[in-house]
Amino acid sequence: MKTTLMRWVVFALALLSPVVWAQVPGAEAPSPAAPAPHVRAFVGELELGHIIEVQVEHLAEWNLALGGPPAAKAGPSSVHPAWQLVPYLDGRALTGVTPLAVDLGQGRLQFHLAIHPQNRDTWTHLLSPLVFERAVQFSVGLEQVDPFPTDFTLASRRAMLTVINRSWLLTAVLIVTALSVAFCGLAMHTTVLMERYKTENGALSHRFSLAKVQLALWFFVIFSAFLLIWLVTGNIDSLNSSILSTLSISAGTALGDTFVKASGASTATSAANPRGGSTEIFLAPRWTARRFMRELLSDDEGCSIARFQMLAWTVALVIVFLADVFDDLQMPVFGPELLYLLGLSTGTYVAHRVPEMQRDRQRASAPVPTSNPATTQTV
């Protein structure tokens, strides 16, 4: 009996509750929950620097439920939740990429996909390692809140993020290739990578210079990495003090090598020819990889450990440099220990050049055979 009576009382209160709420001043009956927003589509290229338009279902109802104004009165203000939405790629919020335009009536949002200081790490994670395109989950939502449900979750519906624009990549490759081919042509037919030295018979000849080759190698590696980072991220401030120190060490090595060679007058000027003119005649030699490596690693006494050490550390740091650029899309930062090591190896190389130049000067002071002047010419 009591149970039946309680049921009738609860039923009566349920029927009278709207009337009671209506009689209380300022009170409103609880409204049903607003439908959850859902990302249905987007228009545009999902690529850094591009503008996309996102279609979100029930956007106006969600905005109104969170205290925003109706669709007809919406505008860019901090009190409007729709203007605080940001894109989500693979569950990572692109902080700072707020809408350029909001149309609550049509459920549309416009975003400019750009890199800001607060989302640089997120973009680095999304864009590396380097590929042309990458499938990602796409949605929008408030920061530090779960993004909206989206249609772009299944493997067959995932959005394609363009990492490298093929047209820009082709342009950059053509620039680097043209410079590389032109420089290789100069290296094979001129003395741009060579140094002069005195042969045992007193004639002047040319051989590849390890210091010049190291400087050229670091220039092309850093130049190519700079173009690649700018191509993918648009960042033109990718150089850092570590990279500048590395390039300075290479330039200092070439400069120190030049000063050491300048101390030997025999390599700076040519010995007199009995018929007049210079004994030095440079003709492009037959270039081979074996000759190239032999001259880089050898001095007048044979293979040099100082040259081998300098070349080995240079190649190792170039590999590390390229791997970091490929994985992180930023110039690596070499620690002071690595820079000291590179400087020590190059300093050892320059120090070993001093006795080499002294031996060259001694050969220059020796009498030059004059019985056959043609032997003093180098082909």
C-alpha positions as CSV (number, residue, x, y, z in Angstrom):
1,M,0.0,0.0,0.0
2,K,2.8,2.4,0.9
3,T,4.7,1.5,-2.2
4,T,1.7,2.3,-4.4
5,L,1.1,5.6,-2.6
6,M,4.8,6.6,-3.2
7,R,4.6,5.8,-6.9
8,W,1.5,8.1,-7.2
9,V,3.3,10.9,-5.4
10,V,6.4,10.7,-7.6
11,F,4.2,10.6,-10.7
12,A,2.3,13.7,-9.6
13,L,5.5,15.7,-8.9
14,A,6.8,14.8,-12.3
15,L,3.6,16.2,-13.9
16,L,3.7,19.4,-11.8
17,S,7.4,20.2,-12.1
18,P,7.1,22.3,-15.3
19,V,4.3,24.3,-13.6
20,V,6.4,24.8,-10.5
21,W,9.5,26.0,-12.5
22,A,7.3,28.3,-14.5
23,Q,6.0,30.0,-11.3
24,V,9.5,30.6,-9.9
25,P,10.8,34.0,-11.1
26,G,14.0,33.8,-13.2
27,A,13.9,30.0,-13.3
28,E,13.9,27.9,-16.5
29,A,13.1,24.3,-17.0
30,P,16.3,22.2,-17.8
31,S,16.8,22.0,-21.6
32,P,17.8,18.8,-23.4
33,A,21.6,18.5,-24.2
34,A,22.7,20.0,-27.5
35,P,23.7,17.6,-30.2
36,A,27.4,17.0,-30.4
37,P,29.3,18.6,-33.3
38,H,30.6,16.4,-36.0
39,V,33.3,17.2,-38.6
40,R,31.9,16.0,-42.0
41,A,34.2,17.5,-44.7
42,F,36.8,20.1,-45.5
43,V,37.6,21.9,-48.7
44,G,41.2,22.9,-49.7
45,E,44.7,21.4,-49.6
46,L,45.8,20.2,-46.2
47,E,49.2,21.8,-46.6
48,L,51.2,24.3,-44.6
49,G,50.5,27.8,-45.7
50,H,47.1,27.0,-47.2
51,I,43.6,28.0,-46.2
52,I,41.0,25.3,-45.6
53,E,37.2,25.4,-45.0
54,V,35.8,22.8,-42.6
55,Q,32.2,21.7,-42.5
56,V,31.0,21.0,-38.9
57,E,27.6,19.6,-38.2
58,H,25.6,21.1,-35.2
59,L,28.2,23.9,-34.8
60,A,25.6,26.6,-34.0
61,E,23.9,24.5,-31.3
62,W,27.2,23.7,-29.7
63,N,28.2,27.3,-29.7
64,L,24.9,28.4,-28.2
65,A,25.1,25.7,-25.5
66,L,28.4,27.0,-24.3
67,G,27.2,30.5,-23.9
68,G,27.8,31.9,-27.4
69,P,25.4,34.1,-29.2
70,P,22.9,33.0,-31.8
71,A,24.2,32.4,-35.4
72,A,22.9,35.8,-36.6
73,K,24.9,37.7,-33.9
74,A,28.1,35.7,-33.9
75,G,31.4,37.5,-34.3
76,P,35.1,37.2,-33.5
77,S,35.2,37.6,-29.8
78,S,36.8,35.7,-26.9
79,V,33.3,34.9,-25.5
80,H,32.3,33.0,-28.6
81,P,33.5,29.4,-28.3
82,A,33.4,28.8,-32.1
83,W,36.2,31.4,-32.6
84,Q,38.5,29.5,-30.2
85,L,38.4,26.2,-32.2
86,V,41.7,25.0,-33.6
87,P,42.5,22.1,-36.1
88,Y,43.6,18.8,-34.8
89,L,46.0,16.6,-36.8
90,D,46.6,13.1,-35.5
91,G,45.2,14.2,-32.1
92,R,47.6,17.1,-31.9
93,A,46.2,20.6,-31.6
94,L,47.6,23.3,-33.8
95,T,47.8,26.0,-31.1
96,G,47.3,29.5,-32.3
97,V,45.6,28.5,-35.6
98,T,42.2,30.0,-34.8
99,P,39.5,30.5,-37.4
100,L,39.8,33.2,-40.0
101,A,36.0,33.1,-40.5
102,V,33.0,31.4,-38.8
103,D,29.6,30.8,-40.4
104,L,27.5,29.3,-37.7
105,G,24.4,29.1,-39.9
106,Q,26.2,26.9,-42.4
107,G,28.4,25.3,-39.9
108,R,31.6,26.4,-41.7
109,L,35.1,27.3,-40.4
110,Q,38.1,28.7,-42.2
111,F,41.6,28.1,-41.0
112,H,45.0,29.3,-42.3
113,L,47.5,26.5,-41.6
114,A,50.6,28.3,-40.4
115,I,53.5,27.8,-38.1
116,H,53.5,29.9,-34.9
117,P,56.1,29.7,-32.1
118,Q,53.6,27.8,-29.9
119,N,52.9,25.1,-32.5
120,R,56.4,24.7,-34.1
121,D,57.1,21.4,-32.3
122,T,53.7,20.0,-33.4
123,W,54.4,20.9,-37.0
124,T,57.9,19.3,-36.8
125,H,56.3,16.1,-35.5
126,L,53.7,16.1,-38.3
127,L,56.1,16.9,-41.2
128,S,59.0,14.6,-40.3
129,P,60.4,12.3,-41.4
130,L,60.2,13.7,-45.0
131,V,57.7,12.2,-47.4
132,F,55.6,13.7,-50.1
133,E,52.2,13.0,-48.4
134,R,51.1,11.5,-45.1
135,A,47.7,10.2,-44.0
136,V,46.4,11.9,-40.8
137,Q,43.3,12.0,-38.7
138,F,41.7,15.4,-39.0
139,S,39.3,17.2,-36.7
140,V,38.7,20.5,-34.9
141,G,38.1,21.3,-31.2
142,L,39.0,23.5,-28.3
143,E,42.5,23.3,-27.0
144,Q,43.2,20.9,-24.2
145,V,39.8,19.3,-24.8
146,D,39.0,16.2,-26.9
147,P,38.4,17.1,-30.5
148,F,35.0,16.8,-32.2
149,P,34.0,13.4,-33.6
150,T,35.1,13.2,-37.2
151,D,34.6,11.3,-40.4
152,F,38.4,11.3,-41.0
153,T,39.3,8.5,-38.6
154,L,39.2,5.3,-40.7
155,A,42.2,4.5,-42.8
156,S,40.1,4.8,-46.0
157,R,38.9,8.3,-45.0
158,R,42.0,9.9,-43.5
159,A,43.0,13.2,-44.8
160,M,46.2,13.5,-46.8
161,L,48.7,16.1,-45.4
162,T,51.1,17.4,-48.1
163,V,54.6,17.5,-46.6
164,I,56.6,18.4,-49.7
165,N,55.1,20.3,-52.6
166,R,56.4,18.6,-55.7
167,S,56.6,21.8,-57.8
168,W,58.7,23.6,-55.2
169,L,60.8,20.5,-54.6
170,L,61.5,20.3,-58.3
171,T,62.6,23.9,-58.4
172,A,64.9,23.5,-55.4
173,V,66.4,20.3,-56.9
174,L,67.1,22.1,-60.2
175,I,68.8,25.0,-58.4
176,V,71.0,22.7,-56.3
177,T,71.8,20.4,-59.3
178,A,72.7,23.3,-61.5
179,L,75.1,24.7,-58.9
180,S,76.6,21.3,-58.2
181,V,77.1,20.5,-61.9
182,A,78.7,24.0,-62.5
183,F,80.9,23.6,-59.5
184,C,82.0,20.1,-60.5
185,G,82.8,21.4,-64.0
186,L,85.0,24.1,-62.4
187,A,86.6,21.5,-60.1
188,M,87.5,19.2,-63.0
189,H,88.8,21.9,-65.4
190,T,90.2,24.6,-63.2
191,T,92.1,25.0,-59.9
192,V,89.1,26.0,-57.8
193,L,89.7,22.9,-55.5
194,M,93.5,22.6,-56.2
195,E,96.7,23.9,-54.7
196,R,100.1,24.4,-56.3
197,Y,103.1,22.5,-55.2
198,K,106.7,21.9,-56.2
199,T,107.6,18.6,-57.8
200,E,111.0,16.9,-57.2
201,N,112.3,18.1,-60.6
202,G,111.5,21.8,-59.6
203,A,108.4,22.2,-61.7
204,L,105.1,23.6,-60.4
205,S,102.1,21.3,-60.5
206,H,98.6,21.1,-59.0
207,R,96.8,18.7,-56.7
208,F,93.5,18.6,-54.8
209,S,93.4,20.6,-51.6
210,L,91.8,18.9,-48.6
211,A,91.0,22.2,-47.0
212,K,89.2,23.5,-50.1
213,V,87.3,20.3,-50.5
214,Q,86.1,20.4,-46.9
215,L,85.0,24.0,-47.3
216,A,83.1,23.3,-50.5
217,L,81.5,20.2,-49.0
218,W,80.1,22.1,-46.0
219,F,78.9,24.9,-48.2
220,F,76.8,22.6,-50.4
221,V,75.5,20.6,-47.5
222,I,74.3,23.6,-45.5
223,F,73.0,25.4,-48.6
224,S,70.9,22.3,-49.5
225,A,69.6,21.8,-46.0
226,F,68.6,25.5,-45.8
227,L,66.6,25.2,-49.0
228,L,64.9,22.0,-47.9
229,I,63.9,23.4,-44.5
230,W,62.5,26.6,-46.1
231,L,60.7,24.5,-48.7
232,V,58.9,22.4,-46.2
233,T,58.3,24.7,-43.2
234,G,58.8,28.2,-44.7
235,N,61.4,28.9,-42.0
236,I,64.2,31.2,-43.2
237,D,65.9,31.4,-39.8
238,S,67.0,27.8,-39.6
239,L,70.7,28.7,-39.2
240,N,72.2,28.6,-35.7
241,S,75.5,29.4,-34.0
242,S,76.6,25.8,-34.2
243,I,76.3,25.6,-38.0
244,L,78.0,29.0,-38.4
245,S,80.9,27.8,-36.1
246,T,81.2,24.6,-38.3
247,L,81.4,26.7,-41.5
248,S,83.8,29.1,-39.8
249,I,86.1,26.2,-38.8
250,S,86.2,25.0,-42.4
251,A,86.8,28.5,-43.7
252,G,89.5,29.0,-41.1
253,T,91.2,25.8,-42.2
254,A,91.3,26.9,-45.8
255,L,92.6,30.4,-44.7
256,G,95.3,28.9,-42.5
257,D,96.3,26.5,-45.2
258,T,96.7,29.5,-47.5
259,F,98.9,31.4,-45.0
260,V,101.1,28.4,-44.6
261,K,101.5,28.0,-48.3
262,A,102.3,31.7,-48.6
263,S,105.3,31.3,-46.4
264,G,106.9,29.1,-49.1
265,A,107.7,31.5,-51.9
266,S,108.2,28.7,-54.4
267,T,104.5,27.9,-54.5
268,A,103.4,31.5,-54.9
269,T,105.7,32.4,-57.9
270,S,107.1,30.4,-60.7
271,A,110.7,29.8,-61.4
272,A,112.2,31.6,-64.3
273,N,112.3,29.9,-67.6
274,P,115.5,30.3,-69.7
275,R,113.4,31.2,-72.7
276,G,111.3,33.7,-70.7
277,G,107.8,33.4,-69.2
278,S,106.7,31.0,-66.5
279,T,107.4,27.3,-66.1
280,E,103.9,26.6,-64.9
281,I,101.4,25.5,-67.5
282,F,98.0,24.2,-66.1
283,L,96.1,21.8,-68.3
284,A,93.1,20.0,-66.9
285,P,94.3,16.6,-65.8
286,R,92.4,13.4,-66.2
287,W,90.2,13.3,-63.2
288,T,89.6,10.0,-61.4
289,A,88.2,9.0,-58.0
290,R,91.4,7.2,-57.1
291,R,93.5,10.2,-57.9
292,F,91.1,12.4,-56.0
293,M,91.2,10.3,-52.8
294,R,95.0,9.8,-53.0
295,E,95.7,13.5,-53.2
296,L,93.3,14.3,-50.4
297,L,94.9,11.7,-48.0
298,S,98.6,12.0,-49.1
299,D,101.3,14.6,-48.7
300,D,104.8,14.6,-50.2
301,E,105.8,11.8,-47.8
302,G,102.8,9.6,-48.5
303,C,99.4,8.9,-46.7
304,S,99.0,11.2,-43.7
305,I,97.1,10.3,-40.5
306,A,96.3,14.0,-39.9
307,R,94.6,14.2,-43.3
308,F,92.7,10.9,-42.8
309,Q,91.5,12.1,-39.3
310,M,90.2,15.4,-40.7
311,L,88.5,13.7,-43.6
312,A,86.9,11.0,-41.4
313,W,85.5,13.5,-38.9
314,T,84.2,15.7,-41.7
315,V,82.3,12.8,-43.3
316,A,80.9,11.6,-40.0
317,L,79.6,15.1,-39.0
318,V,78.0,15.5,-42.5
319,I,76.2,12.2,-42.1
320,V,74.9,13.2,-38.7
321,F,73.9,16.6,-40.1
322,L,71.9,15.2,-42.9
323,A,70.2,12.6,-40.7
324,D,69.0,15.3,-38.2
325,V,67.7,17.5,-41.0
326,F,65.8,14.6,-42.5
327,D,64.3,13.6,-39.2
328,D,63.7,16.9,-37.4
329,L,63.5,19.5,-40.2
330,Q,65.9,21.8,-38.4
331,M,69.6,22.4,-38.4
332,P,71.3,20.3,-35.8
333,V,73.1,21.8,-32.8
334,F,76.6,20.4,-32.4
335,G,77.9,20.5,-28.9
336,P,81.1,22.3,-27.9
337,E,82.9,18.9,-27.6
338,L,82.2,18.1,-31.3
339,L,83.2,21.5,-32.4
340,Y,86.4,21.3,-30.4
341,L,87.1,17.9,-32.0
342,L,86.5,19.3,-35.5
343,G,88.8,22.2,-34.7
344,L,91.4,20.0,-33.3
345,S,91.5,17.7,-36.3
346,T,91.7,20.7,-38.7
347,G,94.4,22.4,-36.5
348,T,96.4,19.2,-36.7
349,Y,96.1,19.2,-40.4
350,V,97.3,22.8,-40.7
351,A,100.2,22.1,-38.3
352,H,101.4,19.2,-40.5
353,R,101.4,21.5,-43.5
354,V,104.2,23.6,-42.0
355,P,107.0,21.0,-42.4
356,E,105.5,20.1,-45.8
357,M,106.0,23.6,-47.0
358,Q,109.5,23.7,-45.5
359,R,110.4,20.7,-47.6
360,D,108.9,22.3,-50.6
361,R,111.0,25.4,-50.0
362,Q,114.1,23.3,-49.7
363,R,113.3,21.7,-53.1
364,A,112.8,25.2,-54.6
365,S,116.3,26.3,-53.4
366,A,117.9,23.3,-55.1
367,P,119.4,24.0,-58.5
368,V,117.0,23.3,-61.3
369,P,118.2,21.2,-64.3
370,T,118.6,23.4,-67.4
371,S,119.9,20.9,-69.9
372,N,116.4,20.4,-71.2
373,P,114.0,23.3,-70.5
374,A,111.0,21.3,-71.7
375,T,111.2,19.1,-68.6
376,T,110.2,22.0,-66.4
377,Q,106.8,22.2,-67.9
378,T,103.9,20.3,-66.4
379,V,101.1,18.9,-68.5
